[in-house]
């Protein structure tokens, strides 16, 4: 890069007084020279906003945005998008930490891509790893980190109903905690859907993909996600949000005859997580009768990996 362009780092915070300091410290420790750090507190009830205030009191690069009412991650992220002055915007989570070179690597990846793909909307994801309380570490390779970069409606198909193209590697998907994009691109696509309390990042990626967007990633592992639980991450909220995304994109899904599948698979996942195996079996039969090939390929591709992952979450030390 001949001249560094300002990057905004956005951190949403909700009841994270024990971890928000780590996230802010990793943002301020980035080796990129032109930074602003925006922390949006989503009406925390544990004093998180006051903790942030204290942490950044002597830091001119950081700013706290206090939201009066809890609106969920989409509302907080949209407040960051509105306030951002940087040409690029990267999102960090309040319980994660990013390595010092993350922002530099993502800016470089976007600019390299744009040099051969001008005027194309692009989202860049960092590779990372997830750390579980029992010591299990799961690598999270970035989507688009390989030579073939997912793009267009085919990527939306994967996010909506797991249709994969041969040769494409979708890796860890499209989580906001790994995302960087041009701020103008995020504004152009309307930011995050405030009607979704979960998987709002998937919906943004679907909209970007359906408009011809590209998805690129870094080869390096650049952040550590600390696995946490909470009422805002319940199985019910995940199911409801995933069903809502299918309903939101019903027109597109019906045009390719996949609405039934996209709407019912999240319910199947919910029954698995709740260990309601009778309803799981009945729900799978319901899906299979309409889409036998896709349902069989999907369960065989994801089921064994999911079970192995769950065993490691419970047993690995």
Secondary structure as UniProt FT lines:
FT   STRAND          7..13
FT   TURN            17..19
FT   HELIX           20..28
FT   STRAND          35..41
FT   HELIX           48..55
FT   TURN            56..58
FT   TURN            60..61
FT   STRAND          62..66
FT   HELIX           73..83
FT   STRAND          88..92
FT   TURN            94..95
FT   STRAND          96..98
FT   TURN            100..101
FT   HELIX           102..116
FT   TURN            118..119
FT   STRAND          122..131
FT   TURN            133..134
FT   STRAND          137..140
FT   TURN            143..144
FT   HELIX           153..161
FT   TURN            166..167
FT   TURN            171..172
FT   HELIX           176..178
FT   STRAND          179..182
FT   HELIX           183..188
FT   TURN            189..190
FT   TURN            194..195
FT   HELIX           200..210
FT   TURN            211..212
FT   STRAND          214..226
FT   HELIX           231..233
FT   HELIX           235..248
FT   HELIX           250..255
FT   TURN            256..257
FT   HELIX           259..273
FT   TURN            274..275
FT   HELIX           277..290
FT   HELIX           292..315
//
